[in-house]
Amino acid sequence: MKKGILAIAGLAAIAIIAKKAQKRKAFVRGIFDEYDVKERTPFGFADRIRTMSDEDYNSLKGKVRSHFGRGCCKPRTAE
């Protein structure tokens, strides 16, 4: 009985994780398309960032931060 409940809970957790991963992948694909990144690798993305204007780069940075946030790191403060 307990194993069945745990199995159902595990499957639900896996489904939630898969859904989040799919949303992140779609967001990144949209960023690549929007900023015309041809090579879909970290190096290709970095090359495209190097050629961006400051305005485009700040726009990209804002979109990525709003979507992914800074949950894994503490906010930077002046010490």
C-alpha positions, 0 to 999 in steps of 0.5 A: 500500500505504501509503495503504491502511494510512493510510486504515484508521488514519484511519478507526479514529481517526475512529471512536474520536473519534465514540464519545467524542463520543457518550459525552460527549453522553449524559453531558451529556444525562443531567445535563440530565435529572437536574437538570431543565434545560428549556432545553438551551443554556448559558444555560439550564444557567447559569440552572438552576445559579443556582437550585440549592442549594449541595449540589446544585451541589457534587454536579453539580460533582463528577460533571462533574469525575469524568467530564471531569477536569481534564486540560486545566488544571494543578491549582490550587495556592496560591501 
